[in-house]
Amino acid sequence: MKHSAFIIKTFVLLLVMQMGTRVNAQCEKNNITSNEIIDHAWTAMFGQLKPVELQSIYFESYFHGSKVPSKTTIKRPNHFRNEVASGVLVFDGKQAAWAKREPDKNGNPLNPEMIDTASWRHFEVDIALVFPAFFDYPSEFRGIVKLEKSNAYELYVELPLGGKVTYFIDTESFLIVRRLVSWSGDPSEELWENLIDNYVTYDGILFPDGYKYMGREGMEKGYINNVRININPNDELFQIPAELK
């Protein structure tokens, strides 16, 4: 009888200790700071690489069923170059242009051309979808939210030209699993959602293999591969053609 009572007391003690551990873990998650989340998120993606050591990212992507990759180079914090079938798009951190254009369907040559001013902010968002903006810009920690499969820290970033991105970072892995985007920054705009469901290792770093989003025919996924870091591109790679200035 005494033996049974001892077992019950031991079981209750272990249960209380286990509950205490869970409570402490939850408290740690609730008390975490924005800077701590960002530090953990950096380590989750880039390991021992220091922030100052990562200057540029190159990758190839396939979206909307394309069989031909878009070849993109990003130089932190705000330079962007995208080589697509129809030409080369560049963003120098302030403005954007077609630096090179392929002939039209009739073979007529097309000249370099500035992109309309309202679209410049979209290039900042494109960068933020590849390289998390909270690594380079101020962010607001909005708490912990429950997602379909996990809990996530919510970090909100306003980009310099007006776009806005909200990141949802898994509380266990510290990897980004969801993003909400305002391309225009207009509060009335419907936010664009995209989901990350897989990461791939490239030379010791973890990088999404793409992301899912709602397309014309339901959910679809765009793919990213051949990721390389620090290819050390020259600033000339992102320059607006002189004849457009």
Secondary structure, 3 states (H helix, E strand, C coil): CHHHHHHHHHHHHHHHHHHHHHHHHHHHHHHCCHHHHHHHHHHHHHCCCCHHHCCEEEEEEECCCCCCCEEEEEECCCEEEEEECCEEEEECCCCEEEEEECCCCCCCCCCCEECCHHHHHHHHHHHHHHCCHHHCCCCEEEEEEECCCCEEEEEEEECCCCCEEEEEEECCCCCEEEEEEECCCCCCCCCEEEECCCEEEECCEEEECEEEEEECCEEEEEEEEEEEECCCCCHHHHCCCHHHC
